[in-house]
Amino acid sequence: MYKLANGWTKETVMTQVKRYNNDTRAVGTKIDGNTCVYKTCLYQTNDGNRCAIGAFIPDGHPGLKSYSEVSNLLFHHPDLVKCMPFTDSIALKVFQRRHDELSGSVYTNIQNFLNNEVE
């Protein structure tokens, strides 16, 4: 079981995700020069949709443009630790994986995670 942190509750986590995510995976194409490198989950896509972790990054923060996994994001932007709903890095990775699951809606996957794996 994972524990919420930084004043977040299951309800406020879900509200925050719904505020910044449109119930679809936040996927975009990483471009290196003029070459399409791969499709990847993005903290924020060009249309503004955000992944589960991206929903907790403040508007305008440079971390929104990152392509890295959450532990690398927090290493390079330690100020974001206080914004995240979990301080446990494994909980954050699992939380993000629920967003990335190919079956079900993002909202359903995250709600199931909160109901079943969060104290």
C-alpha distances in whole Angstrom, upper triangle without the diagonal:
4,7,10,13,17,17,16,14,13,17,18,16,18,21,21,20,23,25,25,25,27,24,26,24,26,28,31,34,34,37,39,42,44,41,38,36,33,31,28,25,26,25,28,30,34,34,31,28,25,22,18,19,22,22,21,24,27,30,32,30,31,27,28,30,28,27,25,21,19,19,23,23,22,24,27,26,24,25,23,20,20,20,17,14,12,13,11,13,11,9,12,14,11,12,16,16,15,18,20,19,23,22,22,22,20,20,18,16,14,14,13,10,10,10,8,5,5,6
4,7,10,13,14,13,12,11,15,16,13,15,19,18,18,21,23,23,22,25,23,24,23,24,26,29,31,31,35,36,40,41,39,37,34,31,29,26,23,24,22,25,28,31,31,28,26,22,19,16,16,19,19,17,20,23,26,29,26,27,24,24,27,25,25,22,19,16,16,20,20,18,21,24,23,21,21,19,16,17,16,13,10,8,10,8,10,9,6,9,11,10,10,13,14,14,16,19,19,23,23,22,22,19,18,18,16,13,14,13,10,9,11,10,6,5,6
4,6,10,11,10,10,10,14,14,12,15,18,17,17,20,22,22,22,25,24,25,24,25,27,30,33,33,36,38,41,43,41,38,36,33,31,28,24,25,22,25,28,32,32,28,26,23,20,16,16,19,18,16,19,22,25,28,25,27,24,24,27,26,26,24,20,17,17,21,20,18,21,24,22,20,20,17,14,14,15,12,9,7,8,8,11,11,8,11,14,12,12,15,17,16,18,21,21,25,25,24,23,20,19,19,18,15,15,15,12,10,12,12,9,6,5
4,7,7,6,7,8,11,11,9,12,14,14,15,18,19,19,20,23,22,24,23,23,26,29,31,31,35,36,39,41,40,37,35,33,30,27,23,23,20,23,26,29,29,26,23,20,18,14,14,17,15,13,16,18,22,24,22,24,21,22,25,24,24,23,20,16,17,20,19,17,20,22,20,18,18,15,12,12,11,9,6,5,8,9,12,12,9,10,14,13,11,14,17,16,17,20,21,25,25,24,22,19,18,19,17,14,14,15,12,10,12,13,11,7,7
4,6,6,8,11,13,12,11,14,16,14,16,19,19,20,21,24,24,25,24,24,27,29,32,31,35,36,39,41,40,37,35,33,31,27,24,23,20,23,26,29,29,26,24,20,19,15,14,16,15,12,15,17,20,23,20,23,20,21,24,23,24,22,20,16,16,19,18,15,18,20,18,15,15,13,10,9,9,7,5,5,6,9,12,13,11,11,15,15,13,16,19,18,19,22,24,27,28,26,25,21,20,21,20,16,17,18,15,13,16,17,14,11,11
4,6,9,12,14,11,11,15,15,14,16,19,18,19,21,24,24,26,25,24,27,29,32,31,34,36,38,40,40,37,36,34,32,28,25,23,20,22,26,28,28,25,23,20,19,16,14,16,15,11,13,14,18,20,18,21,19,20,23,22,24,23,20,17,17,20,18,15,18,19,17,14,13,11,9,6,7,7,6,7,8,12,14,16,14,13,17,18,16,18,21,21,21,24,26,29,30,28,26,23,21,23,22,18,19,21,18,16,19,20,18,14,14
4,7,10,11,9,10,13,14,13,15,18,18,19,21,24,24,26,26,25,28,31,34,34,37,38,41,43,42,40,38,36,33,30,26,25,22,23,27,30,29,25,24,21,20,17,16,18,15,13,15,16,19,22,20,23,21,22,25,25,27,25,23,20,21,23,21,18,22,23,20,18,16,14,12,10,9,10,8,10,11,14,17,19,16,15,19,19,17,19,22,21,21,25,26,30,30,28,26,23,21,22,22,18,18,20,18,15,17,19,18,14,13
4,7,8,6,6,10,10,10,12,14,15,16,17,21,20,23,22,22,25,28,31,31,34,36,39,41,40,37,36,33,31,27,24,23,19,21,24,27,26,23,21,18,17,14,13,15,13,11,14,15,18,21,20,23,20,20,24,23,25,24,21,18,19,22,20,18,21,23,20,18,17,14,13,11,9,8,6,8,11,14,16,17,14,13,17,17,14,16,19,18,18,21,23,26,26,24,22,19,17,19,18,14,14,17,15,12,14,16,15,12,12
4,5,5,6,9,10,10,12,14,15,17,18,20,20,22,23,23,26,29,33,33,36,39,41,43,42,39,37,35,32,28,25,24,21,23,26,29,28,24,22,20,18,15,15,17,15,13,17,18,21,24,23,26,23,23,26,26,27,26,23,20,22,25,23,21,24,26,23,22,20,18,16,14,13,11,8,10,13,15,18,18,14,15,18,17,14,17,19,17,18,22,22,26,25,23,21,18,16,17,17,13,12,14,13,9,11,14,13,10,10
4,6,5,6,9,10,11,12,14,16,16,18,17,20,20,21,25,28,31,32,35,38,41,42,40,37,36,33,30,27,23,23,21,22,25,28,26,23,21,18,17,13,15,17,14,14,17,19,21,25,24,26,24,23,26,26,26,25,23,20,22,25,23,22,25,27,24,23,22,19,18,17,15,13,9,11,15,16,18,17,14,14,17,15,12,15,17,15,15,19,20,22,22,19,17,15,12,13,13,10,8,11,10,6,8,11,11,8,9
4,5,5,6,9,10,11,12,15,15,17,16,19,20,21,25,28,31,33,36,38,41,42,41,38,37,34,31,28,24,24,21,22,24,27,25,22,20,18,17,14,16,17,14,14,18,19,21,24,24,27,24,23,27,27,27,27,25,22,24,27,25,24,27,29,26,25,23,20,20,18,16,14,11,14,18,19,21,21,17,17,20,18,15,17,19,17,17,20,21,24,23,20,17,15,12,13,14,11,9,12,12,9,10,14,14,12,12
4,5,5,6,9,10,10,13,14,16,16,19,20,20,24,26,30,31,34,36,39,40,39,36,35,33,30,27,23,22,19,20,22,25,23,20,18,16,16,13,14,15,12,11,15,15,17,21,21,23,21,20,24,24,25,25,23,20,23,25,22,21,25,26,23,22,20,17,17,15,12,12,9,13,16,18,20,20,17,16,19,18,15,17,19,17,17,20,22,24,24,21,19,16,13,15,16,12,11,15,14,11,13,16,16,13,14
4,5,5,6,9,10,11,12,15,14,17,17,17,21,24,27,28,31,33,36,37,36,33,32,29,26,23,19,19,16,17,20,23,22,18,16,14,13,9,11,12,9,9,13,14,16,20,19,22,19,18,21,21,22,22,20,17,19,22,19,19,22,23,21,20,19,15,15,14,11,10,7,10,14,15,16,17,13,12,15,14,11,13,15,14,13,17,18,21,21,19,16,13,11,13,13,9,9,12,11,9,12,14,14,11,13
4,5,5,6,9,10,10,12,11,14,15,16,20,23,26,28,31,34,36,37,36,33,32,29,26,23,19,19,17,17,19,22,21,18,15,13,12,10,12,13,10,11,15,16,18,21,21,23,21,19,22,23,23,23,21,19,22,24,22,21,25,26,23,23,22,18,18,18,14,13,10,13,17,18,19,19,15,14,17,15,12,13,15,13,12,16,17,19,19,16,13,11,8,10,11,8,7,11,11,9,11,14,14,12,15
4,6,5,6,9,10,12,12,15,17,17,21,23,27,28,31,34,37,37,37,34,33,30,27,24,21,20,17,17,19,22,20,17,15,13,14,11,13,14,10,11,14,15,16,20,20,23,21,19,22,23,24,24,23,20,23,25,23,22,26,27,24,24,22,19,19,18,14,14,12,15,19,21,21,22,18,17,19,19,15,16,18,16,15,18,20,22,21,18,15,13,10,13,14,11,11,14,14,12,14,18,18,16,17
4,5,5,7,8,11,12,15,15,15,19,21,25,25,29,31,34,35,34,31,30,28,25,22,18,17,14,14,17,19,17,14,12,11,11,9,10,10,6,7,10,11,12,16,16,19,17,15,19,20,21,21,20,17,20,22,19,19,23,23,20,20,19,15,16,15,11,11,10,14,17,19,19,20,17,15,17,17,13,14,17,15,13,17,19,21,21,19,16,13,11,14,15,11,12,16,15,13,16,19,18,16,18
4,5,6,6,9,9,11,12,12,15,18,22,23,26,29,32,32,31,28,28,25,22,19,15,14,12,12,14,17,16,13,10,8,8,6,9,9,6,8,11,13,14,17,17,19,17,14,18,18,19,19,18,16,19,21,18,19,22,23,20,21,20,16,17,17,13,12,11,14,17,19,18,19,16,14,15,15,11,11,14,12,10,13,15,17,18,16,12,9,8,11,12,9,10,13,13,12,15,17,17,16,18
4,6,5,7,7,10,12,13,16,19,23,25,28,31,33,33,33,29,29,26,23,20,17,16,14,14,15,17,15,13,10,10,10,9,12,12,8,11,14,15,15,18,19,21,19,17,20,21,21,22,21,20,23,24,22,22,26,26,24,24,23,19,20,20,16,15,14,18,21,22,22,22,19,17,19,18,14,14,17,14,12,15,17,18,18,15,12,9,7,11,12,10,11,14,15,14,16,19,19,18,21
4,6,8,10,13,14,13,17,19,23,24,27,30,32,33,32,29,29,27,24,21,18,16,14,13,14,16,14,11,10,9,11,11,13,11,8,10,12,12,12,15,17,19,18,15,18,20,21,22,22,20,23,24,21,22,25,25,22,23,21,18,20,19,15,15,15,18,21,23,23,24,21,19,20,20,17,16,19,17,14,17,20,21,21,19,15,13,11,15,16,14,14,18,18,17,19,22,22,21,23
4,7,9,11,11,10,14,16,19,21,23,26,29,29,29,26,26,23,20,18,14,13,10,9,11,13,11,8,6,6,8,9,10,8,5,9,10,11,10,13,14,16,15,12,15,16,18,19,19,17,21,22,18,19,23,22,20,21,20,16,18,18,14,14,15,18,20,22,21,22,20,17,18,19,15,14,17,16,13,15,18,19,20,18,15,12,11,15,16,14,15,18,18,17,20,23,22,21,24
4,6,7,8,8,11,14,18,19,23,26,28,28,27,24,24,21,18,16,12,11,10,9,10,13,11,8,5,5,6,8,10,9,7,11,12,14,13,16,17,18,16,13,16,17,17,19,18,17,21,22,19,21,24,24,22,23,22,19,20,20,17,16,16,18,21,22,21,22,19,17,17,17,14,13,15,13,10,12,15,16,16,15,11,8,9,12,13,11,13,16,16,16,19,21,21,20,23
4,6,8,9,12,14,18,21,23,27,29,29,28,25,25,22,18,17,14,14,13,12,11,13,10,9,6,8,9,11,14,12,11,15,16,17,16,19,20,21,20,16,18,20,20,21,21,20,24,25,22,24,28,27,25,27,26,22,24,24,20,19,19,22,25,26,25,25,22,20,20,20,17,15,17,15,11,13,15,15,16,14,10,8,9,12,13,13,14,17,18,18,20,23,23,23,26
4,7,9,12,15,19,21,24,28,30,30,29,25,25,22,18,17,14,14,14,13,13,16,13,13,9,10,9,10,14,13,12,16,18,19,19,22,22,23,21,18,20,21,20,21,20,20,24,25,23,24,28,28,26,28,27,23,24,25,21,20,19,21,24,25,24,23,21,19,19,18,15,14,14,12,9,11,12,12,12,10,6,5,6,9,10,10,12,14,15,16,18,20,20,21,24
4,6,9,12,15,18,21,25,27,27,25,22,22,18,15,13,11,12,13,12,11,14,12,12,8,9,9,10,14,13,13,16,18,20,19,21,22,22,20,17,18,19,18,19,19,19,23,24,22,24,27,27,26,27,27,23,25,26,22,20,20,22,25,25,23,23,21,19,18,17,15,13,13,12,8,9,10,10,11,10,7,6,8,11,11,12,14,16,16,18,20,21,21,22,26
4,6,9,13,15,19,22,25,24,23,19,19,15,12,10,7,9,10,10,10,13,12,12,8,8,7,9,12,11,12,15,16,19,19,20,20,20,18,15,16,16,14,16,15,16,20,20,19,21,24,24,23,25,25,21,23,24,21,19,19,20,23,23,21,20,19,16,15,15,13,10,11,10,7,6,8,9,11,11,9,7,10,12,11,12,15,16,16,18,20,21,21,22,25
4,7,10,12,16,19,22,22,20,17,17,14,10,8,6,6,7,7,6,10,9,9,6,5,5,9,10,9,10,14,14,16,16,17,17,17,15,12,12,13,12,14,14,15,18,18,16,19,22,21,20,23,23,19,21,23,19,18,19,20,22,23,20,20,19,16,15,16,14,11,12,12,9,8,11,12,14,14,12,10,13,15,14,14,17,19,18,20,22,23,23,23,26
4,7,10,13,16,19,19,17,14,13,10,7,5,4,6,9,8,7,10,10,11,9,9,8,12,13,12,14,17,17,19,18,19,19,18,16,13,12,13,11,13,14,15,19,18,17,20,22,22,21,24,25,21,23,25,22,20,22,23,25,24,22,22,21,18,17,17,16,13,13,14,11,9,12,12,15,16,14,12,16,18,16,17,20,21,20,22,25,26,25,26,29
4,7,9,13,15,15,14,10,11,8,6,6,6,6,10,9,6,8,10,11,10,11,11,15,15,13,16,19,18,20,19,18,18,17,16,13,11,12,10,13,15,17,20,19,17,21,23,21,22,25,25,22,24,26,24,22,24,25,27,27,24,24,24,21,19,20,19,16,16,18,14,13,16,15,18,19,18,16,19,22,20,20,24,25,24,26,29,29,28,29,32
4,6,10,12,12,10,7,7,6,4,6,9,9,12,12,9,10,13,14,14,14,14,18,18,16,19,21,20,22,21,20,20,18,17,15,12,12,10,13,16,18,21,19,18,22,23,22,23,26,27,24,26,29,26,25,27,28,29,29,25,26,26,23,21,23,22,18,18,20,17,15,18,17,21,22,21,19,23,25,23,23,27,28,27,29,32,32,31,32,35
4,7,10,10,9,6,6,6,6,7,9,9,12,12,11,11,15,16,16,15,15,18,18,16,20,21,20,22,21,20,19,16,15,14,11,10,8,11,14,17,19,17,16,20,21,19,20,24,25,23,25,28,25,24,27,27,28,28,24,25,26,22,20,23,22,18,19,21,19,17,20,20,23,25,24,22,25,27,25,25,29,30,28,30,33,33,32,32,36
4,6,6,6,5,6,8,9,10,13,12,15,15,13,13,16,18,18,18,19,22,21,19,23,24,22,24,23,21,20,17,17,16,12,12,11,14,17,20,22,19,19,23,23,21,22,26,27,25,28,30,28,27,30,30,31,31,27,28,29,26,24,26,26,22,23,25,22,20,23,23,27,28,27,25,28,31,29,29,32,33,32,34,37,37,35,36,39
4,6,5,6,6,9,12,13,16,15,18,18,16,16,20,21,21,21,21,24,23,22,25,26,24,26,25,22,22,18,18,18,14,13,12,14,18,21,22,19,19,23,23,20,22,26,27,26,28,31,30,29,32,32,32,32,28,29,30,27,25,28,28,24,25,27,25,23,26,26,29,31,30,28,31,34,31,31,35,36,34,36,39,39,37,38,41
4,6,8,9,13,15,16,19,18,20,20,18,17,21,22,23,24,24,27,26,24,28,29,26,28,26,24,23,20,20,20,16,16,15,18,21,24,26,22,22,26,25,23,25,28,29,28,31,34,32,32,35,35,35,35,32,33,34,31,29,32,31,28,28,31,28,26,29,29,33,34,33,31,34,37,35,34,38,39,37,39,43,43,41,41,44
4,7,9,12,14,17,19,19,21,21,18,17,20,23,24,24,25,28,28,26,29,30,28,29,28,25,25,22,23,21,18,18,17,20,23,26,28,25,25,28,28,26,27,31,32,31,33,36,34,34,36,37,37,37,34,34,35,32,30,33,32,29,29,31,29,26,29,28,32,34,33,31,34,36,35,35,38,40,38,40,43,43,42,42,46
4,6,9,12,14,18,17,21,20,18,18,21,23,23,23,24,27,26,25,28,30,28,30,28,26,26,23,23,21,18,18,16,18,21,25,26,24,24,27,27,25,27,31,32,30,33,36,34,33,35,35,36,35,32,32,33,30,28,30,30,27,27,29,27,24,27,26,29,31,31,29,33,35,33,33,37,37,36,38,41,41,40,40,44
4,6,8,11,14,15,18,18,15,15,18,20,20,21,21,24,24,22,25,27,26,28,26,25,25,22,21,20,16,16,14,17,19,22,24,22,22,26,26,25,26,29,31,29,31,34,31,30,32,33,33,33,30,30,31,28,25,27,27,23,23,26,23,20,23,22,26,28,27,26,29,31,29,30,33,34,33,35,38,38,36,37,41
4,7,9,13,14,17,18,16,17,20,21,21,20,20,23,22,21,24,26,25,27,26,25,24,21,20,19,16,15,12,14,16,20,22,19,20,23,24,22,24,27,29,27,29,32,30,29,31,31,31,30,27,27,28,25,23,25,25,21,21,24,22,19,21,21,25,27,26,25,28,30,28,28,32,32,31,33,36,36,34,35,39
4,6,10,12,15,16,14,16,18,19,18,18,17,20,20,19,22,24,23,26,25,25,24,21,19,18,16,14,11,13,15,18,20,19,19,23,23,22,24,27,28,26,28,31,28,27,28,28,29,28,25,25,26,23,20,22,22,18,18,20,18,15,18,17,21,23,23,21,25,26,24,25,29,29,27,30,33,32,31,32,36
4,7,9,13,13,11,13,15,16,15,15,14,17,17,17,19,22,21,24,23,23,22,20,18,16,14,14,10,13,14,17,20,19,18,22,23,22,23,26,27,25,26,29,26,25,26,26,28,27,24,23,24,21,19,20,20,16,16,18,15,12,15,14,18,20,19,18,21,23,21,22,25,26,25,27,30,30,29,30,33
4,6,10,11,10,13,15,15,13,12,11,14,14,13,16,18,18,21,21,21,19,18,15,14,12,11,8,10,11,13,16,15,15,18,20,19,20,23,24,21,23,25,23,21,22,23,24,23,20,20,20,17,15,17,16,13,13,15,13,10,13,13,17,19,18,16,19,21,19,19,23,23,22,24,27,27,25,26,30
4,7,9,9,12,13,13,11,9,7,10,10,10,13,15,15,18,18,18,17,16,14,11,11,10,8,9,9,11,15,14,13,16,19,18,18,21,22,18,20,22,20,18,19,20,21,21,18,18,18,14,13,14,13,9,10,12,9,7,11,12,15,16,15,13,16,18,16,16,19,20,19,21,24,24,22,23,27
4,5,6,9,11,10,9,7,6,10,9,8,11,13,12,15,14,15,14,13,10,8,8,7,6,9,10,11,14,14,12,15,17,16,16,19,19,16,18,20,18,16,18,19,20,21,18,19,18,15,14,16,14,11,13,14,11,10,14,15,18,19,17,14,17,19,18,17,20,22,20,22,25,25,24,24,27
4,7,10,12,9,8,5,5,8,7,4,8,9,8,11,11,12,11,10,8,5,7,7,7,9,10,10,13,13,10,13,15,14,13,16,16,13,15,17,14,13,15,17,18,19,16,18,17,13,13,15,13,10,13,14,11,12,15,17,20,20,18,14,16,19,17,16,19,21,19,20,23,24,23,22,25
4,7,8,6,6,4,7,10,9,6,8,11,9,11,10,10,11,11,9,6,7,9,10,12,13,13,17,16,13,16,18,17,16,18,18,15,18,19,16,16,18,19,21,22,20,21,20,17,17,19,16,13,16,17,13,14,17,18,21,21,18,15,17,20,19,17,20,23,21,22,25,27,25,25,28
4,5,5,5,6,9,12,13,10,12,14,13,14,13,13,14,13,12,9,8,11,11,14,15,16,20,19,16,19,22,20,19,22,22,19,21,23,20,19,21,23,24,25,23,24,23,20,19,21,18,15,17,18,14,14,17,18,20,20,18,15,18,21,20,19,22,24,23,24,27,29,28,27,31
4,5,8,10,12,16,16,13,14,17,15,16,14,13,15,14,14,11,10,13,13,17,19,19,23,21,19,22,24,22,21,24,24,21,24,25,22,22,24,26,28,29,26,28,27,23,23,24,22,19,21,22,18,18,21,21,23,23,21,19,20,24,23,22,25,28,27,28,31,32,31,31,34
4,6,9,12,16,17,13,14,17,16,16,14,14,16,16,16,13,13,15,16,19,21,21,25,24,21,24,26,24,23,26,25,22,25,26,22,22,24,26,28,30,28,28,27,24,24,25,22,19,21,21,17,18,21,20,22,22,19,17,19,22,22,21,24,26,26,27,29,31,31,30,33
4,6,10,13,14,10,10,13,12,13,10,11,13,14,14,10,11,14,15,18,19,19,22,22,19,21,24,22,20,23,22,19,22,22,19,19,21,23,25,27,25,26,24,21,22,23,20,17,20,20,16,17,20,20,22,21,18,16,17,20,20,19,22,24,24,24,27,29,28,27,30
4,7,10,11,9,9,12,12,13,12,14,15,16,14,11,12,14,14,17,17,17,21,21,18,20,23,22,21,23,22,19,21,22,18,18,19,21,23,25,23,23,22,19,19,20,17,14,16,16,12,13,16,17,19,17,14,12,13,17,17,16,18,21,20,21,24,25,25,25,28
4,7,8,5,6,9,9,11,11,13,13,14,12,8,11,12,12,14,14,14,17,18,15,17,20,19,17,20,19,15,17,18,15,14,15,17,20,21,19,20,18,15,15,16,14,11,14,14,10,12,15,16,18,17,14,11,12,16,15,14,16,19,18,18,22,23,22,22,25
4,6,5,6,9,10,13,13,15,15,15,12,10,12,12,11,12,12,11,15,16,13,15,19,18,17,19,19,15,16,18,15,13,14,15,18,18,16,17,15,12,12,13,10,7,10,10,7,8,12,13,16,15,13,9,11,14,12,11,14,16,15,16,19,20,19,19,22
4,6,5,7,10,13,14,17,16,17,13,12,14,14,14,14,12,10,14,16,13,14,18,18,17,18,18,14,14,16,12,10,10,12,15,15,14,14,12,9,10,10,7,6,9,8,6,9,12,14,16,15,12,9,10,12,11,8,11,14,12,12,16,17,16,15,18
4,5,6,7,11,13,15,13,14,10,9,12,11,12,11,10,7,11,12,10,11,14,15,13,14,14,10,11,13,10,8,9,10,12,13,12,13,11,8,9,11,8,6,10,11,9,11,14,17,19,18,16,12,13,16,14,11,14,16,14,14,18,19,17,16,19
4,5,5,8,10,11,10,11,8,6,9,10,11,11,11,10,13,14,10,12,15,15,13,15,14,10,12,14,10,10,11,13,15,16,15,16,15,11,12,14,11,9,13,13,11,12,16,18,20,20,17,13,14,18,16,14,17,19,17,17,21,22,20,19,22
4,6,8,9,12,12,13,11,9,13,13,15,15,14,12,16,17,14,14,18,18,15,16,15,12,13,13,10,9,10,13,15,17,16,18,15,12,14,15,12,11,14,14,11,14,17,19,20,19,16,12,13,16,15,12,15,18,16,15,19,21,19,18,21
4,6,9,12,10,13,10,10,13,14,15,15,14,11,14,15,12,12,16,16,13,13,12,8,10,10,6,6,8,11,12,15,14,16,14,11,14,15,12,12,15,15,13,16,19,22,23,22,19,15,15,18,17,14,16,19,17,16,19,21,19,17,19
4,7,8,7,9,7,7,10,11,13,14,14,11,14,14,10,11,14,13,10,12,10,7,10,10,7,8,11,13,14,16,15,18,16,13,15,17,14,13,17,18,15,17,21,23,25,24,21,18,18,21,20,17,19,22,20,19,23,24,22,21,23
4,6,6,9,9,8,12,13,16,17,17,15,17,17,13,13,16,15,12,13,10,8,12,11,8,10,13,16,17,19,19,21,20,17,19,21,18,17,21,21,19,21,24,26,28,27,24,20,20,24,23,20,22,25,23,22,25,27,25,23,25
4,6,9,10,8,11,14,17,18,19,17,20,19,15,16,19,17,14,16,14,12,15,15,12,14,16,19,20,23,22,24,23,19,21,23,20,19,22,23,20,22,25,27,29,27,24,21,21,25,24,21,23,27,25,24,27,30,28,26,28
4,6,8,7,9,12,16,17,19,18,20,19,15,16,18,16,13,16,14,13,16,16,14,16,19,21,22,24,23,26,25,21,23,25,22,21,24,25,22,23,27,28,31,30,27,23,24,27,27,24,27,30,28,27,31,32,31,29,31
4,5,6,8,10,14,15,16,15,17,15,12,12,15,12,9,12,10,9,13,14,12,14,17,19,19,21,20,23,22,19,20,23,21,19,22,23,21,22,26,28,30,30,27,23,24,27,26,23,26,29,26,26,30,31,29,27,29
4,5,6,7,11,12,15,14,16,14,10,12,13,10,9,12,11,11,14,16,14,15,19,20,20,22,20,23,23,19,20,23,21,19,22,24,21,22,26,27,30,30,28,24,25,29,27,25,28,30,28,27,31,32,30,29,31
4,5,5,9,9,11,10,12,10,7,9,11,8,7,10,10,8,12,14,12,13,16,17,17,19,16,19,19,15,16,19,18,15,19,20,18,19,22,25,27,27,25,21,23,26,24,22,25,27,24,24,28,29,27,25,28
4,6,9,10,12,11,14,13,9,12,14,12,11,14,13,11,14,16,13,13,16,18,19,20,18,20,20,16,16,19,17,14,18,19,16,17,21,22,25,25,22,19,20,23,22,20,23,25,23,23,27,28,26,25,28
4,7,9,12,12,15,13,10,13,15,12,12,15,15,14,17,19,16,17,20,21,21,22,20,22,22,18,18,21,19,16,19,21,18,18,21,23,26,26,24,21,23,26,24,22,26,28,26,26,30,31,29,28,31
4,6,9,9,12,9,7,11,12,10,10,14,15,13,15,18,16,16,19,19,19,20,17,19,19,16,15,19,18,14,17,19,17,16,20,22,25,26,24,21,23,25,23,22,25,27,24,25,29,29,27,27,29
4,7,9,12,9,8,12,13,12,13,16,17,15,17,20,18,17,20,20,20,20,17,18,19,15,14,17,17,13,15,18,15,14,18,19,23,24,22,19,22,24,22,21,25,26,23,25,28,28,26,26,29
4,6,8,6,6,10,10,10,11,14,16,14,15,19,17,16,18,18,18,17,14,15,16,13,12,15,15,12,14,17,15,14,18,20,23,24,23,20,22,24,22,20,24,25,22,24,27,27,24,24,27
4,6,6,6,9,10,11,12,14,16,13,14,17,16,14,16,15,15,14,10,11,13,10,8,11,12,9,11,14,13,12,15,18,21,22,21,18,21,22,19,18,21,22,19,21,24,23,21,21,24
4,5,5,6,8,10,10,11,13,10,10,14,13,10,12,11,11,11,8,10,10,7,7,10,10,8,11,14,13,13,16,19,22,22,21,18,20,21,18,17,20,21,17,18,22,22,19,19,21
4,5,5,6,9,10,10,13,11,10,14,14,12,14,12,11,10,6,9,11,8,8,12,13,11,13,16,16,16,19,22,25,26,25,21,23,24,21,19,22,23,20,20,24,23,20,20,22
4,5,5,6,8,10,13,11,12,15,15,14,17,15,14,14,10,13,15,12,11,15,15,14,16,19,18,18,21,24,26,27,26,23,25,27,24,22,25,26,23,24,27,27,23,23,26
4,5,5,6,8,10,8,10,13,12,12,15,14,13,14,11,14,15,11,12,15,15,13,15,18,17,17,21,23,26,26,25,21,23,25,23,21,24,25,22,22,26,26,23,22,25
4,5,5,5,8,6,6,10,10,10,13,12,10,11,9,13,13,11,12,15,15,14,17,19,18,19,22,25,28,28,26,23,24,26,23,21,24,25,22,22,25,25,22,21,23
4,6,6,9,9,9,13,14,13,16,15,13,13,11,14,16,13,14,18,18,17,19,22,21,22,25,28,30,31,30,26,27,29,27,24,27,28,25,25,29,28,25,24,26
4,6,9,9,11,14,14,15,18,17,15,17,14,17,19,16,16,20,20,18,21,23,22,22,26,28,31,32,30,27,28,30,28,26,29,30,27,27,31,31,28,27,29
4,5,6,8,11,11,12,16,15,14,16,14,17,18,15,16,20,19,17,21,23,21,22,26,28,31,31,29,25,26,29,27,24,27,29,25,25,29,29,26,25,27
4,5,6,8,10,11,14,14,11,14,13,16,17,14,16,19,19,18,21,23,22,24,27,30,32,32,30,26,27,29,27,24,27,28,25,24,28,28,25,23,25
4,6,6,8,10,13,14,12,15,15,18,18,15,18,21,19,19,22,24,23,24,28,31,33,32,30,26,27,29,27,24,26,28,25,24,28,29,26,24,25
4,5,5,7,10,11,10,13,12,16,15,12,15,18,16,15,19,20,19,21,24,27,29,28,26,22,23,25,24,20,23,25,22,21,25,25,23,21,22
4,5,5,9,8,7,10,10,13,13,11,14,16,15,15,18,20,19,21,24,27,29,28,27,23,23,25,23,20,22,24,20,19,23,23,20,18,19
4,6,8,9,8,12,13,16,15,13,16,18,16,17,21,21,21,23,26,29,31,30,27,24,23,25,24,20,22,24,21,19,23,24,21,18,19
4,7,9,9,13,13,16,14,12,15,17,14,15,19,19,18,21,23,26,28,27,24,20,20,23,21,18,19,22,19,17,21,22,20,17,19
4,5,7,10,10,13,10,8,12,13,11,12,15,16,15,18,20,24,25,24,22,18,18,20,18,15,17,19,16,14,18,19,17,14,16
4,7,9,11,12,9,8,12,12,10,12,15,14,14,17,19,23,24,22,20,17,16,18,16,13,14,16,13,11,15,16,13,11,12
4,5,7,9,6,6,10,11,9,11,14,14,15,18,19,23,24,23,22,18,18,19,17,14,15,16,13,12,15,15,12,10,11
4,6,9,8,8,11,12,12,14,16,17,18,20,22,26,27,26,25,22,21,23,20,17,19,20,16,15,18,18,15,13,14
4,5,5,7,9,10,11,13,14,16,17,19,20,24,25,25,25,21,21,22,19,17,19,19,15,15,18,17,13,12,13
4,5,5,6,9,10,11,12,14,16,17,19,22,24,24,24,20,21,22,19,17,19,19,15,16,19,18,15,14,16
4,5,5,6,8,10,10,12,14,15,16,20,21,22,22,19,20,20,17,15,18,17,13,14,17,16,12,12,15
4,5,5,6,9,10,11,13,14,15,19,20,20,20,17,17,17,14,12,14,14,10,11,14,13,9,9,12
4,6,5,6,9,10,11,12,14,18,20,20,19,15,16,17,14,12,14,15,11,12,15,15,12,11,14
4,5,5,6,9,10,10,12,16,18,18,18,15,17,17,14,12,16,15,12,14,17,16,13,13,17
4,5,5,6,9,10,10,14,15,16,16,13,15,15,11,10,13,12,9,11,14,12,10,11,14
4,5,5,7,9,10,14,15,15,14,11,12,12,9,7,10,10,7,9,12,12,10,10,14
4,5,5,6,9,12,14,14,13,10,12,13,10,9,12,13,10,12,15,15,13,14,17
4,5,5,6,10,12,13,13,10,13,13,9,9,13,12,10,13,15,15,13,15,18
4,5,5,9,10,10,10,7,9,9,6,6,9,9,7,10,12,12,11,13,17
4,6,9,10,10,8,5,8,9,7,6,10,11,10,12,15,15,14,15,19
4,6,9,10,10,8,11,12,9,10,13,14,12,15,18,17,17,18,22
4,6,7,9,8,11,11,8,10,13,12,12,15,17,16,16,18,22
4,7,8,9,12,12,10,13,15,14,15,18,19,19,19,21,25
4,7,9,11,10,8,12,14,13,14,17,18,17,18,21,24
4,7,8,7,6,10,11,11,12,15,16,16,17,19,23
4,5,5,6,9,10,11,12,14,15,16,18,19,22
4,6,5,6,8,10,11,12,14,15,16,17,20
4,6,5,6,8,10,10,12,14,15,15,18
4,5,5,6,9,10,10,12,14,15,18
4,6,5,6,9,10,11,11,13,17
4,5,5,6,9,10,10,11,14
4,5,5,6,8,10,10,13
4,5,5,6,8,10,13
4,6,5,5,7,10
4,6,6,5,8
4,6,6,8
4,6,8
4,7
4
